[in-house]
Amino acid sequence: MFKSLSFFIRFYLYWLIFFFIDRALFLALYYQKLKEIPLSTVLATFHNAIPIDLSMVGYLSVAPLFGYLFWFFTRRETVHLKWIKVYNTILVVVFTIISAINFNIYREWGTKLNFKALSFAFTSPSESIASGASSPLLPTIIIISVLLVCGLLLQRLLLLPRLTFVTIPIWAKIIVAVLLLGINFLCIRGGLGVSTMNQSSAYFSDELILNHAAVNTEWNIFESAFSSGKASKNKYLYYSKDEATAVVKELYALTKDTTERILTTNRPNVVLLLMESFTADLTKSIGNADGITPKFDSLAKQGVLFSKIYSTGNRTDKGLLGTLAGYPSLAAGNMVKFTNKMQQIPAISQEFQKNGYATSFFYGGQSEFDNYKAFILMHGYEKLIDKGKFKDSEMNSKWGAYDGVLLNRQLEELNKTKEPFFTTTLTLTNHEPFEVPGAYKFGSATNAESFKSTAYYTDSCINDFLEKAKSKAWYKNTLFIFIADHGHLLPNMTNEVYMPQRYHIPLMFYGEVIKPKYRGKIEGRIGSQIDLAATLMKQLDMDATQFIWSKNLLNPYTKQFAFFSWDNGLGFVTNTQAVSFDNTGKRMLYEQNKGNAAQTEETLGQGKAYLQNVYQQFIELRP
């Protein structure tokens, strides 16, 4: 009897050891991030991971458990367990692949692998392959080799080849069954406490990487898959509704609704270039980097450069909605997955269309990726030129058309477009795997070198686009807007996902429609990517009131602040303080100016209230 029950002890032990090895590999491969952390704290990761690992093993044990109970009650004497080995082997292979993906996702995003990232492999396989092409090969091989070998060896050592049952009374069988089901349920649930198992059960440190290492990767995927379709309950309730609303209302309160007029006309053509991963750290003008974006830096001396702008999130889908719809990112929420809700938020493209502008969107990749196409077509863009509209010979990068090809195509189309027009370009070359159609300016031995090289290439393409556009009749009446979709860990490799500098991006207005006295001006007020909507609408005398989260950067009476978020975390930047907060671990991760507790508390409170209100509005949109 007890020998047959030892099957479960062995099964649990097997997977706990597997997850231990997986976690040890993750920490070993990120050893450079652990240099300043005491060894005892690093080792505490394994202890704090046990409850969430047990929960995952509980899920994995459901099928074997019901198989065992079936045999137990059908009076089998001996049962061979070949199917368990097949079941386990499949799981080992799948989890090994997941571990390799998690390592590379974490390197790029700074967050654990979740359902959204994993779903890309199925919804956009070619883009996923392209994105992963720059992943370091040796660590990936090490992860796969070690986990496969250890997983298969442990299986031979720990798992029983057969079960042998002895005859016991039915009442005893019922007791055993209830105990087994109860224990497994409690492992899944996380015990008898009021709170059920969640990521914060594994959080224990001020070092985010250790908390991420402690969270079981497979459990995290299941949990994010389960919660991804939920949008009926606010995850971010820090204050009462009235308190949170009052804080946000104060942030947007104006003593005077005015704007500094920097344009010579209120009806120019508008060319908006949304630049992939064009982080401030690439530029000399606001990032103090030499020689990476010389053309952009030169243009900044003739345009209006907003030097303290932050992206609302860390992915393109959030940057797309942030820029075009003035909509903040939702931390763990994801607006693009809710097409009906997304349709209800306004976008500047719709306002342009309403005011008689011809509208178009250009992207060298697959616009279906992450539901971009749905957003574009439901928000007033009359023409969409994407991967399917280019010749096969022009699809030379893993993502699609290089930026040079894309911008040349846009120029051709604009020459045939009736004025006034509003056109948007989403570049892609400065995305992993960081490929250029020629020599790498800064080399390609490391991702940082390749990243700088692709940024240099995009910079040169933008300059070429402008030089060619100067000969066109529409050029003199055109406002060019340059803004990044989000920041990046590269090129400095120092900005973690919770640091404000990770979200620092350029925003520049350029063109002959800018009044001469404003050319070369650097606007140093703190703002967000989402503020472009209201700022632009005010300049063009269009309706800005519908963009309730966007503020006018050229109104000197607006308050200076920027909100950003990542997977279940938030950051808030003002002209006096900058903080970030991990909602899972319920702890502050970043505090720019230490020593003023009251100021820190106020800034953090503003960030919390902001996220609470944004998420509540998201919930209240019709499903």
NUSE-869074 format. One line per 2 residues: number of its first residue (from 1); for each residue x, y, z of C-alpha. Coordinates in steps of 0.25 Angstrom, whole numbers, plus 5000, padded with zeros to 4 digits. Layout:
BEGIN
NUM> X Y Z | ...
END
This chain:
BEGIN
1> 5000 5000 5000 | 5011 5010 5004
3> 5020 5006 4993 | 5009 5010 4983
5> 5006 5023 4990 | 5021 5026 4989
7> 5019 5028 4974 | 5013 5042 4977
9> 5025 5045 4986 | 5034 5041 4975
11> 5026 5049 4965 | 5026 5062 4973
13> 5041 5060 4976 | 5044 5058 4962
15> 5037 5071 4957 | 5043 5079 4969
17> 5057 5075 4966 | 5054 5079 4951
19> 5049 5092 4955 | 5061 5094 4964
21> 5071 5091 4952 | 5063 5100 4943
23> 5064 5112 4953 | 5078 5109 4956
25> 5081 5110 4941 | 5074 5123 4940
27> 5081 5130 4952 | 5095 5124 4947
29> 5093 5130 4933 | 5089 5144 4939
31> 5101 5143 4949 | 5105 5157 4944
33> 5092 5163 4950 | 5095 5156 4963
35> 5109 5161 4966 | 5104 5171 4977
37> 5094 5162 4984 | 5099 5154 4996
39> 5100 5139 4993 | 5090 5136 5004
41> 5079 5145 4998 | 5081 5138 4984
43> 5080 5124 4991 | 5067 5128 4998
45> 5061 5128 4984 | 5060 5113 4984
47> 5053 5113 4998 | 5043 5123 4994
49> 5040 5116 4981 | 5035 5103 4987
51> 5021 5107 4990 | 5018 5112 4975
53> 5026 5100 4970 | 5017 5090 4978
55> 5005 5097 4972 | 5010 5094 4958
57> 5013 5080 4962 | 4999 5079 4967
59> 4994 5083 4954 | 5003 5073 4947
61> 4999 5062 4957 | 4984 5063 4953
63> 4984 5053 4942 | 4993 5042 4949
65> 4985 5044 4962 | 4972 5041 4955
67> 4978 5029 4948 | 4984 5024 4961
69> 4970 5025 4967 | 4963 5018 4956
71> 4973 5006 4957 | 4972 5007 4972
73> 4957 5005 4972 | 4956 4994 4961
75> 4964 4984 4969 | 4976 4984 4960
77> 4988 4977 4966 | 4999 4982 4957
79> 4999 4993 4947 | 5010 4997 4937
81> 5014 5012 4936 | 5019 5013 4922
83> 5009 5024 4919 | 5014 5032 4931
85> 5028 5032 4925 | 5022 5037 4912
87> 5014 5048 4919 | 5026 5052 4927
89> 5035 5052 4915 | 5026 5061 4907
91> 5025 5071 4919 | 5040 5071 4920
93> 5042 5074 4905 | 5031 5085 4906
95> 5036 5091 4919 | 5051 5091 4914
97> 5047 5099 4901 | 5039 5108 4910
99> 5051 5110 4919 | 5060 5114 4907
101> 5049 5124 4902 | 5048 5130 4916
103> 5063 5132 4917 | 5063 5140 4904
105> 5050 5147 4907 | 5055 5152 4920
107> 5068 5157 4914 | 5059 5166 4904
109> 5047 5170 4913 | 5052 5168 4927
111> 5039 5161 4931 | 5035 5146 4932
113> 5030 5138 4920 | 5015 5140 4920
115> 5003 5135 4912 | 5004 5148 4903
117> 5018 5145 4899 | 5016 5130 4897
119> 5004 5133 4888 | 5012 5141 4878
121> 5019 5127 4874 | 5005 5123 4869
123> 4998 5135 4864 | 5011 5141 4858
125> 5021 5130 4856 | 5030 5137 4846
127> 5031 5150 4854 | 5034 5141 4867
129> 5045 5134 4859 | 5051 5148 4854
131> 5050 5153 4868 | 5058 5142 4874
133> 5068 5141 4863 | 5078 5150 4871
135> 5077 5141 4884 | 5090 5136 4889
137> 5092 5122 4884 | 5101 5116 4894
139> 5093 5119 4907 | 5080 5114 4899
141> 5088 5101 4896 | 5093 5100 4910
143> 5078 5101 4916 | 5072 5091 4906
145> 5084 5081 4908 | 5084 5081 4923
147> 5069 5081 4925 | 5067 5069 4915
149> 5078 5061 4920 | 5075 5063 4935
151> 5060 5061 4932 | 5062 5048 4926
153> 5072 5043 4936 | 5063 5047 4947
155> 5052 5040 4941 | 5060 5027 4941
157> 5064 5029 4955 | 5052 5033 4962
159> 5039 5029 4955 | 5034 5015 4958
161> 5032 5005 4946 | 5020 4999 4952
163> 5010 5000 4963 | 5006 4988 4972
165> 4993 4989 4980 | 4989 4981 4992
167> 4975 4978 4997 | 4969 4988 5007
169> 4955 4991 5011 | 4946 5000 5003
171> 4945 5010 5015 | 4961 5011 5015
173> 4961 5013 5000 | 4951 5025 5002
175> 4960 5031 5013 | 4973 5029 5004
177> 4966 5035 4992 | 4960 5047 5000
179> 4974 5050 5006 | 4981 5049 4993
181> 4971 5058 4986 | 4971 5068 4998
183> 4986 5069 4999 | 4988 5071 4984
185> 4977 5082 4984 | 4984 5089 4995
187> 4997 5089 4988 | 4990 5095 4976
189> 4983 5105 4984 | 4995 5109 4993
191> 4990 5104 5006 | 4978 5107 5015
193> 4980 5122 5016 | 4970 5132 5011
195> 4979 5136 4999 | 4981 5126 4988
197> 4994 5123 4981 | 4999 5135 4973
199> 5012 5141 4968 | 5014 5149 4981
201> 5015 5136 4989 | 5029 5134 4983
203> 5033 5149 4984 | 5043 5151 4996
205> 5054 5161 4992 | 5056 5175 4988
207> 5064 5170 4976 | 5053 5168 4965
209> 5062 5157 4957 | 5061 5148 4969
211> 5046 5150 4971 | 5045 5146 4956
213> 5054 5134 4957 | 5045 5129 4969
215> 5032 5130 4961 | 5030 5116 4954
217> 5031 5119 4939 | 5020 5109 4935
219> 5011 5113 4946 | 5013 5128 4942
221> 5008 5124 4927 | 4996 5117 4932
223> 4992 5128 4942 | 4994 5139 4931
225> 4986 5131 4921 | 4975 5129 4931
227> 4974 5144 4935 | 4977 5149 4921
229> 4962 5148 4917 | 4957 5155 4930
231> 4953 5169 4929 | 4942 5170 4939
233> 4950 5173 4952 | 4960 5184 4955
235> 4973 5178 4959 | 4978 5191 4964
237> 4969 5196 4975 | 4978 5204 4984
239> 4968 5215 4989 | 4954 5217 4989
241> 4948 5221 4976 | 4946 5236 4980
243> 4960 5237 4986 | 4966 5232 4973
245> 4958 5240 4964 | 4961 5253 4972
247> 4976 5250 4971 | 4975 5248 4956
249> 4966 5260 4954 | 4976 5269 4961
251> 4987 5264 4952 | 4979 5269 4940
253> 4974 5282 4946 | 4977 5295 4938
255> 4977 5309 4943 | 4977 5313 4929
257> 4974 5305 4916 | 4984 5311 4906
259> 4994 5307 4896 | 5007 5312 4891
261> 5006 5313 4876 | 5018 5308 4869
263> 5013 5306 4855 | 5010 5315 4844
265> 4997 5308 4840 | 4987 5300 4846
267> 4984 5291 4834 | 4998 5285 4830
269> 5000 5271 4825 | 5005 5262 4836
271> 5015 5251 4835 | 5017 5243 4848
273> 5028 5234 4849 | 5027 5224 4860
275> 5041 5219 4862 | 5044 5204 4867
277> 5052 5204 4880 | 5058 5218 4877
279> 5061 5220 4892 | 5067 5233 4897
281> 5080 5226 4900 | 5083 5225 4885
283> 5083 5240 4883 | 5093 5251 4886
285> 5083 5262 4888 | 5076 5255 4900
287> 5084 5243 4902 | 5098 5247 4901
289> 5102 5236 4891 | 5112 5240 4881
291> 5110 5237 4866 | 5098 5227 4866
293> 5087 5236 4861 | 5095 5248 4855
295> 5084 5252 4846 | 5073 5252 4857
297> 5082 5261 4865 | 5084 5270 4854
299> 5069 5271 4851 | 5067 5274 4866
301> 5075 5287 4864 | 5064 5292 4854
303> 5052 5286 4860 | 5045 5286 4874
305> 5051 5275 4883 | 5043 5270 4895
307> 5054 5265 4904 | 5047 5259 4915
309> 5037 5249 4909 | 5034 5235 4914
311> 5027 5224 4907 | 5015 5218 4913
313> 5019 5204 4912 | 5031 5195 4908
315> 5024 5188 4896 | 5020 5193 4882
317> 5005 5190 4884 | 5005 5200 4896
319> 5013 5210 4889 | 5004 5210 4877
321> 4991 5212 4885 | 4999 5222 4894
323> 5003 5230 4882 | 4991 5230 4873
325> 4980 5229 4884 | 4986 5236 4895
327> 4983 5223 4904 | 4992 5219 4915
329> 4997 5205 4917 | 4990 5196 4926
331> 5001 5188 4933 | 4997 5174 4933
333> 4985 5177 4924 | 4986 5178 4909
335> 4976 5186 4901 | 4979 5181 4888
337> 4974 5167 4892 | 4960 5173 4894
339> 4956 5177 4880 | 4942 5182 4884
341> 4948 5191 4895 | 4959 5196 4886
343> 4949 5201 4876 | 4942 5210 4887
345> 4955 5218 4889 | 4957 5230 4880
347> 4970 5232 4871 | 4976 5244 4865
349> 4975 5238 4851 | 4959 5238 4853
351> 4960 5253 4856 | 4969 5256 4844
353> 4959 5248 4835 | 4947 5256 4841
355> 4954 5269 4837 | 4956 5265 4823
357> 4970 5259 4823 | 4974 5247 4814
359> 4979 5236 4824 | 4989 5225 4822
361> 4998 5215 4830 | 5011 5209 4826
363> 5018 5197 4832 | 5028 5188 4826
365> 5023 5176 4834 | 5011 5167 4836
367> 5000 5177 4842 | 4992 5166 4848
369> 5003 5164 4858 | 4998 5167 4872
371> 4985 5172 4866 | 4991 5184 4860
373> 4982 5183 4847 | 4969 5183 4855
375> 4973 5196 4862 | 4978 5203 4849
377> 4966 5200 4841 | 4956 5203 4852
379> 4962 5217 4855 | 4960 5224 4842
381> 4972 5220 4833 | 4967 5219 4819
383> 4980 5213 4813 | 4988 5202 4820
385> 5001 5198 4813 | 5008 5186 4820
387> 5016 5174 4817 | 5005 5168 4807
389> 5007 5181 4798 | 5022 5180 4796
391> 5028 5171 4785 | 5035 5158 4790
393> 5048 5164 4786 | 5046 5175 4796
395> 5044 5166 4807 | 5059 5165 4811
397> 5059 5165 4826 | 5053 5154 4835
399> 5042 5164 4839 | 5039 5169 4825
401> 5043 5181 4818 | 5055 5189 4823
403> 5052 5204 4827 | 5059 5209 4814
405> 5049 5201 4806 | 5037 5205 4814
407> 5040 5220 4814 | 5043 5220 4799
409> 5029 5213 4797 | 5022 5224 4806
411> 5029 5235 4798 | 5023 5229 4785
413> 5009 5228 4791 | 5009 5242 4797
415> 5013 5248 4784 | 4999 5242 4779
417> 4991 5246 4791 | 4982 5258 4791
419> 4986 5269 4802 | 4984 5271 4813
421> 4988 5257 4818 | 4992 5250 4831
423> 5001 5238 4830 | 5007 5229 4840
425> 5019 5220 4838 | 5023 5209 4848
427> 5038 5205 4846 | 5043 5192 4849
429> 5058 5190 4846 | 5062 5194 4860
431> 5056 5182 4865 | 5062 5168 4868
433> 5069 5162 4861 | 5076 5175 4858
435> 5079 5173 4843 | 5083 5184 4833
437> 5084 5182 4818 | 5099 5185 4817
439> 5111 5188 4827 | 5108 5189 4842
441> 5113 5203 4845 | 5117 5198 4860
443> 5119 5184 4857 | 5110 5172 4860
445> 5118 5164 4870 | 5108 5167 4881
447> 5094 5171 4882 | 5098 5185 4887
449> 5107 5187 4874 | 5096 5182 4865
451> 5085 5190 4872 | 5094 5203 4870
453> 5096 5199 4855 | 5081 5197 4852
455> 5078 5210 4859 | 5089 5217 4851
457> 5082 5211 4838 | 5068 5216 4842
459> 5074 5229 4845 | 5080 5230 4831
461> 5067 5225 4825 | 5059 5236 4831
463> 5069 5247 4827 | 5069 5241 4812
465> 5053 5241 4813 | 5054 5256 4817
467> 5064 5260 4807 | 5056 5254 4796
469> 5043 5260 4801 | 5049 5274 4800
471> 5047 5274 4785 | 5032 5271 4786
473> 5021 5281 4786 | 5015 5277 4799
475> 5028 5278 4807 | 5027 5292 4811
477> 5013 5290 4817 | 5017 5278 4825
479> 5019 5275 4839 | 5028 5263 4842
481> 5027 5257 4856 | 5037 5247 4861
483> 5034 5239 4873 | 5039 5225 4878
485> 5029 5214 4881 | 5037 5210 4894
487> 5050 5210 4900 | 5060 5199 4901
489> 5070 5192 4910 | 5080 5194 4900
491> 5090 5200 4896 | 5095 5202 4911
493> 5089 5189 4917 | 5087 5197 4930
495> 5073 5201 4930 | 5064 5190 4936
497> 5049 5189 4933 | 5045 5197 4945
499> 5055 5209 4943 | 5049 5222 4937
501> 5061 5223 4928 | 5057 5210 4921
503> 5044 5218 4916 | 5051 5231 4912
505> 5049 5234 4898 | 5050 5245 4888
507> 5039 5254 4882 | 5042 5264 4872
509> 5033 5273 4863 | 5041 5277 4850
511> 5038 5284 4837 | 5036 5298 4830
513> 5023 5300 4836 | 5029 5302 4850
515> 5031 5317 4853 | 5045 5321 4851
517> 5046 5326 4866 | 5043 5312 4871
519> 5053 5305 4862 | 5064 5299 4871
521> 5056 5300 4883 | 5057 5289 4894
523> 5045 5287 4902 | 5049 5282 4916
525> 5035 5279 4922 | 5033 5265 4927
527> 5022 5258 4919 | 5017 5245 4913
529> 5016 5239 4899 | 5001 5239 4901
531> 5002 5254 4902 | 5005 5255 4887
533> 4990 5254 4884 | 4985 5266 4892
535> 4997 5274 4888 | 4995 5272 4873
537> 4980 5274 4873 | 4982 5287 4880
539> 4992 5292 4870 | 4982 5289 4859
541> 4970 5294 4866 | 4964 5280 4866
543> 4956 5273 4877 | 4966 5269 4888
545> 4955 5267 4899 | 4952 5253 4895
547> 4967 5249 4899 | 4964 5250 4913
549> 4978 5244 4918 | 4986 5253 4909
551> 4990 5267 4913 | 4996 5278 4904
553> 5011 5279 4905 | 5011 5293 4900
555> 5001 5298 4911 | 5011 5304 4921
557> 5000 5302 4932 | 4999 5287 4930
559> 5005 5279 4942 | 5018 5271 4938
561> 5017 5256 4940 | 5018 5243 4932
563> 5012 5230 4935 | 5018 5217 4930
565> 5015 5202 4933 | 5020 5188 4930
567> 5015 5174 4934 | 5008 5177 4947
569> 5017 5189 4951 | 5016 5204 4950
571> 5025 5216 4950 | 5022 5231 4951
573> 5031 5243 4948 | 5029 5257 4952
575> 5038 5269 4952 | 5041 5266 4967
577> 5042 5251 4968 | 5041 5238 4960
579> 5037 5225 4966 | 5033 5211 4962
581> 5025 5200 4969 | 5024 5185 4967
583> 5009 5182 4969 | 5012 5167 4971
585> 5022 5168 4982 | 5015 5181 4987
587> 5028 5188 4989 | 5035 5200 4983
589> 5046 5197 4973 | 5052 5211 4969
591> 5052 5224 4976 | 5060 5235 4969
593> 5061 5245 4980 | 5063 5238 4994
595> 5061 5246 5007 | 5048 5252 5005
597> 5038 5242 5010 | 5026 5251 5008
599> 5029 5254 4993 | 5032 5240 4990
601> 5018 5236 4997 | 5011 5246 4989
603> 5017 5242 4975 | 5015 5228 4978
605> 5000 5231 4982 | 4998 5238 4969
607> 5004 5227 4961 | 4995 5217 4968
609> 4982 5225 4966 | 4985 5227 4952
611> 4986 5213 4949 | 4974 5210 4957
613> 4966 5220 4949 | 4971 5216 4935
615> 4968 5201 4938 | 4954 5204 4943
617> 4951 5212 4930 | 4956 5200 4922
619> 4947 5191 4930 | 4935 5200 4928
621> 4937 5200 4913 | 4927 5191 4906
623> 4932 5176 4905
END
